[in-house]
Amino acid sequence: MENRKSKLATWLKEPIFTKKVDPFLNLILAFLGALIGTTFYHSTNMPYWEFIIWLILVASLAVFILKLIGTEWRKRIAQRDAN
């Protein structure tokens, strides 16, 4: 039980975007992206290939923005820990 609490404590103290948490976050984001993509595809009149291209561009932009946010967050945490 104590080991479980210490693991939970380390997870809560770390920033969200770390190498340890990224695989879980990527899985959740991929699942949510697939659900959202399926929902939007049925409400548009686009051909399937055009929708896939559009979706790839939007997903790439979202991942890029999340990576930028994660990098800045890690920098701030590192600066705070250094002081």
N, C-alpha and C positions, 0 to 999 in steps of 0.2 A: 504494500500500500504506500509506503514511504517513497519507493522508487517512482511510483506512478505520480505522486504529488510533485516530486522534483522535476519530472519530465514536463508536467503541466506548467509548472512555474517557469521553466526555461522557455517553453513555447509562448507563454504570455509576456515574457520580458523581451523577446526578440521582435524585430520588426516583421511585418507580414511577409514582405518579399525577401526571403532568404533562400539559399540553395536547399535547405532542409524542407522548407514548406512549399517551394515552387511546384514540385510535381503534383501535390494535392490541389493547389490553386489552379494549375493548368487543366487538370481533369475537370474541376468544377466549372471553370470558364468555358471549356470546350463543350460540355454538356449544356450549359445555359445558352451558349451561342447557337448550338444545333436546334434547341427548342425555339429560340427567338427567330432563327432563320426559317424554320418550317412554318411558323406562324405568319411571318411577313410574306413568304412566297405565295401562300394561298390568297393573300389579300391584294397582290399585285397582278398586273397583266403582262409582266415581262416573260420572255422565253426563259427556259431553265438555264441555258448556258450563260445568258446575259446576267441573270440573277446571281449565279455562282461567281462570275467575275466581279460583280459589284460587292458581293459578300466577302470575297477574298481581300479586296482593297480596304473595306471597312474593318475587317478583323486585323489586318496588318497594321493599320493605323492605331487601333485600340491597343494592340500588344506593344507597339512602339511607345505610346503614351504611358502605359503601365510600367514599362521598363524604365522610362525616364523618371517617373515618380519614385520607383523603387530605388534607383541609383541616388537620387537626391536625398531620400529618406536615410539610406545607409550612410551617406556622407555626413548628414546632420547627427546621426547617432554616434558615428566615429568621432566627430568633433566634440560632442558632449561628453563622451567617455574619456577623451584625451584631457579635457579640462578638469 
